[in-house]
Amino acid sequence: MKFSKDEMPGRHILVGIVYRREDGSVERVVQEHGTVTAVEGNSVEYVPNGRSESIRIPYNPNFYEDSDPDAVYTLASSGEEVENVDIIARFEVRTPKQAVA
């Protein structure tokens, strides 16, 4: 299912971001979950669990998918088990090539 902007606020979101180096190897992986607070323009704002400040990520309906309502996700970085997830968002960020002087 693709989520429209007006369907997302108040939903529990699981976000995974893979940062890759220029050669394609993984530099780091960020996984967190929280509550979507707003969707405005081309961004989704959510507050990660256990934190008070919000984070903005890009809005593109192709980046978001329905979660299995019975699934339990284990965050690789912390081992935390996350339940009752509504939306899964996956992103990949590639480090740009450095200019040679």
Summary of the structure (lengths in Angstrom):
residues: 101
radius of gyration: 14.7
end to end distance: 46.7
largest distance: 53.1
contacts: 238
relative contact order: 0.29
helix: 6%
strand: 49%
